[in-house]
Each structure stands twice: as structure tokens, then as C-alpha cells.
Amino acid sequence: MNYKRLSKFGMKSLVLLAALPLFAVDAQKGKEVIESKCIACHTGDLKEGLSRISDQRKTPEGWYMTVKRMQREHGLSITKAEETDVIKYLADYQGLTPDEIKPYSYVLDKKPNVQEEGKDELLTQMCVRCHSEARIGLQRRTANEWNSLVNYHVAQFPSFEVQALARDRDWFGVAENEVVPYLEENFGKDKEKFEKYKKSLKNYELPKKWIISGHTPIIGDFTANLTLMKSADESYGMLIDYKYANGKEYKTTGVAIVYGKTELRASFEVNGVKYRQILHINPKTNTLEGRMFEVLHPENGSTLVGKEKDSKETTLVAVYPKAVKAGEKSTISIVGTNLVGDVKLPSSLKVLKTIKHTNNEIVLDVIAHKNVKTFDRNISIGAKTFKNSLVVYDKVDYIKVTPDYAISRIGGEEGKDKILKEYATFEAIGYLNGKDGKKETADDIELGVLPTTWSLEAYDEQAQEDKDLEYVGQIDANTGKFTPSVAGPNEQRKLMTNNAGNISVVATYKDGKKELSEKSHMIVTVPKFVNPPIN
């Protein structure tokens, strides 16, 4: 990605934001479309209940998939504008609460390499063998509606009953008699809960200014200011100003829709690269979390956390870097709200210069003493103390590679093929042993991302025999970004198979004369041809 240095927000930026062409979206128009077009097949009405539709609650992405399925399978004729309005209405009035979304937000955020825990064995065998648990968890249905969904699966995908974990049982019988009651108990519609939640938001006003902190693999930590401007309809213009710890800056404008007052979906562009941003807002605390990612490569993205910028509460959104090595100088950024008052750092740090001190950001040049007190990690701002926020260390006890298990996919070339490669990016996180002196226990202290050298190895004997290392692709030794090979049969491989493989990703960190090494497991596999908003 290329970056341009841009000035801070000014009148010119606000004029640009005001002139930005926004999404035209109107929930009430969506209601009219439902009442005029959907009733052709669905009986009843929205006030008393529309068959099938009124028995469900979903995220905006879930309703999008429903509307698309109606178009694809049942011939629904609807314009793009009508589609947007319908999704807005349904997500506003039949959406999910923040606490219902949070456990499964990773799938909406397109967070790569997530491994679901598989909390229920029956659900895993019956449903999650084909799609994520999050796809189930991000919707609520009545018992009858869950049962209708089971029947739909049998009719639409008849071959799955002869697949593994289905042909060994009466799948349909188990689904109706065991799975449906489980789904109704754990993911029932619970209309009263959502109505109560909507009432609690009656007087809630979405903050228009946010202070955000994030992390982008390879590039590093950053601070961002997000400004929202309400349009004449129900969309927003968006202005974002990013500043990375390495000094790089950029500013961009975008457009956004807020569903149910708390789920923000935005689109913007940076230097010709299109991005989406998914933000989940907690209305009780006016905090947010989420992710932004490239449209064509969702695996390339940044994690985000934030707080209402003008909050009168003194809070920390982030401190970066998380750690300073003994005897070294560093520039510390403290990001938060109402950062008023004197700053007190851990006793092993000395402030050399205050570069910036505003209500939302404090930037300090510091030096760490050679004799450190590792377990003094508190930061105080005014009368408020934030525990375990910044550490001074004299050694690294061990490192971990994240993700510890990754998937990369071979694919076509940029600009030529529709099915693109899926990259994998690795980082090495340093740790100190805690007071117990033991590795990988609860009191260990995270030091943040460390500079490491990266390499690849065959994962096992079979990978060696198949010469996977020769074909799967290359990893950048400095950044940890893996680029897979092209898709398709390879005449040079045994059986002319493709360029898939089973690989170990090796991180090596040098701390003086000490060398630490750790591995991650990566599967380089075939392209994924179906990528719905919720997998």
C-alpha cells in the first residue's frame, strides 16, 4: 500500500465530506417494498406477522443473504436501491443485539484463520461440518422456523445425507427431534428481548466523532480519528484520518450505513484499493470494535477498537508500543479520552520530551533505565490509574507465532483471474515469564510484535516426500507475508496435482547472543469458490 502525507482535517475536508455521494437508504421505503412485493409469497403483514420473515432476526449480512436467495431461487424482482432499503428495515426492526453478535463477530469481520471451538458435538456433526457455527449463532428463529430450515436443507441439498456424519444416522430424524429443540433453546427468536433492547435505544444518539486505535500486520499500530456526518436520508458520510506509529499517514472519505443504531458498515478507498469496515458499537459504553479489510483480499486488514472521542470519562483505548527494552529510547503513544492531568509512567521509564498532549492522545519520548522493575507496569493520568498498561523488559523469555494455524489458498493472478490468491501474514509476539517464572502460564506478560526472520519448512515426512516446499509459494523473510503459488494442475508434480502443501512457518528472533525460534502450521490449499458474507 502507498501512503500520502496529508494535512489534518480542515474546512476543505468538511466541504468534501458534505459533497460526498452517499448511499441512498430509507428503512421505511424498505417496509413499503416488503408490503408490496414480499406478500406475493408470504402471508400476513408486518404488523401482525409476515409468514417466515417475522419469525426471524438476523444481522444485515444475514438479511442480505436472504434477499439474494429470494432473487436467485424464487425469482424476486427487486432493484438495488430497494434491496438496500429492505435490508435496512429488517436489520433495524428484526436485528440482533450487541451481546448476541459479539461471540460470532469474527465471521462478519472476515477475520482470517479463526478456529471455532465446537462447543456442542451434536451441532458440530450435524451442521458445522458444512458451514461455520457463527452462521447459526448470528440468527434467531422460532422452533417452527428452525424446523422449516431443516426441511429446506433436505430439499435443496439432498446429497448431503449420504456424506460423512450423515449417512451413518437418520439425519433428518435427528435434526427434527434433537437439533431443532437445541436451536430453539439456544438461538430462539426471543422477540421480547429484542423489543426491550430497542426500547433502551429510543433516546440513544450515535456519537459522530470517535478515537480509534488499530493494528495492521507488517505496517504496525495506528491511531485514527473517525468523523461521521448524517445525510438527508439514513446514510452517513465518513472521514477517517490515520496515523501509524512509523510516521505514515493517510486520510480518506467513505460512506456508511448504521443498522439498528449500533452496527456500522462502511466502504472507502485508499490509493485505488477498496476497503470495507465493520464496526460493532456498544451503546452502553460508547465503545466500538471491529475490522477493516480489502474487498478483494479480506485476509489483509486491521483490527480496530475505539471510544467516543468527546467522552468525559478518562479511558485508555490503547498504548503502543506495549513494551520498551531496558536502556533503549522509544516514542510512546497513549490513546484514549479525557486524558487530562499529569502523566506517570512505570518507574523504569524516564520522559525525555512531551511531543503531544491532547484530550485524546499523549505522545512521549522516553528512555528505559538499564535496571528495570518488570512488574511495575501501571500508567496514571491525573487521578486515574491504568494497571498493566506498559512494560519495561531486559529480555524476551519466549515467542509465539500468530496465527498458530493458518490457511493460504492458491489462486489466479491479480487483474487476470476472478479467483484470487489468499495470502497469509504471520507475526511473532514476545513474552516474559510472569512472577512464577514459568513459560505459558496465566501471569506471563505480552511484549508485542518483535522483529523476526521468517522461513518455511516441510511440516512432516509426507510434505517432504511430495516436495511441498518447492511448489506452495514464498514467504517474505522480513515481513512474514506468505504469497501462494498459482492455482491449477502442475505438470512437474506427482500425479500433476496442484500447488497445495503442508508447511511449517518458522520465526527466528535474535536477542543479543540469544536466539529464539517458534513455528506455526500452515495449510496451502485450493481456492474457495463460494464466499458469502457469512461463511
C-alpha positions, 0 to 999 in steps of 0.5 A: 500500500502507498501512503500520502502525507496529508494535512489534518482535517480542515474546512476543505475536508468538511466541504468534501465530506458534505459533497460526498455521494452517499448511499441512498437508504430509507428503512421505511421505503424498505417496509413499503417494498416488503408490503408490496412485493414480499406478500406475493409469497408470504402471508400476513403483514408486518404488523401482525406477522409476515409468514417466515420473515417475522419469525426471524432476526438476523444481522444485515449480512444475514438479511442480505443473504436472504434477499439474494436467495429470494432473487436467485431461487424464487425469482424476486424482482427487486432493484438495488436501491430497494434491496438496500432499503429492505435490508435496512428495515429488517436489520433495524426492526428484526436485528440482533443485539450487541451481546448476541453478535459479539461471540460470532463477530469474527465471521462478519469481520472476515477475520482470517484463520479463526478456529471455532471451538465446537462447543456442542458435538451434536451441532458440530456433526450435524451442521458445522461440518458444512458451514461455520457455527457463527452462521447459526449463532448470528440468527434467531428463529422460532422452533417452527422456523428452525424446523422449516430450515431443516426441511429446506436443507433436505430439499435443496441439498439432498446429497448431503445425507449420504456424506460423512456424519450423515449417512451413518444416522437418520439425519433428518430424524435427528435434526427434527427431534434433537437439533431443532429443540437445541436451536430453539433453546439456544438461538430462539427468536426471543422477540421480547428481548429484542423489543426491550433492547430497542426500547433502551435505544429510543433516546440513544444518539450515535456519537459522530466523532470517535478515537480509534486505535488499530493494528495492521500486520507488517505496517504496525499500530495506528491511531485514527480519528473517525468523523461521521456526518448524517445525510438527508436520508439514513446514510452517513458520510465518513472521514477517517484520518490515520496515523501509524506509529512509523510516521505514515499517514493517510486520510480518506472519505467513505460512506456508511450505513448504521443498522439498528443504531449500533452496527456500522458498515462502511466502504472507502478507498485508499490509493485505488484499493477498496476497503470495507469496515465493520464496526460493532458499537456498544451503546452502553459504553460508547465503545466500538470494535471491529475490522477493516479489510480489502474487498478483494483480499479480506485476509489483509486488514486491521483490527480496530477498537475505539471510544467516543472521542468527546467522552468525559470519562478518562479511558485508555483505548490503547498504548503502543508500543506495549513494551520498551527494552531496558536502556533503549529510547522509544516514542510512546503513544497513549490513546484514549479520552479525557486524558487530562492531568499529569502523566506517570509512567512505570518507574523504569521509564524516564520522559525525555520530551512531551511531543503531544498532549491532547484530550485524546492522545499523549505522545512521549519520548522516553528512555528505559533505565538499564535496571528495570522493575518488570512488574511495575507496569501501571500508567496514571493520568491525573487521578486515574490509574491504568494497571498493566498498561506498559512494560519495561523488559531486559529480555524476551523469555519466549515467542509465539507465532500468530496465527498458530494455524493458518490457511493460504489458498492458491489462486489466479493472478491479480487483474487476470483471474476472478479467483484470487490468491489468499495470502497469509501474514504471520507475526511473532509476539514476545513474552516474559515469564510472569512472577512464577517464572514459568513459560505459558502460564496465566501471569506471563506478560505480552511484549508485542510484535518483535522483529523476526526472520521468517522461513518455511519448512516441510511440516512432516515426512509426507510434505517432504516426500511430495516436495511441498516446499518447492511448489506452495509459494514464498514467504517474505523473510522480513515481513512474514507475508506468505504469497501462494503459488498459482492455482491449477494442475502442475505438470512437474508434480506427482500425479500433476496435482496442484500447488497445495502443501503442508508447511511449517512457518518458522520465526527466528528472533535474535536477542543479543547472543540469544536466539529464539525460534517458534513455528506455526502450521500452515495449510496451502490449499485450493481456492474457495469458490463460494464466499458469502458474507457469512461463511 
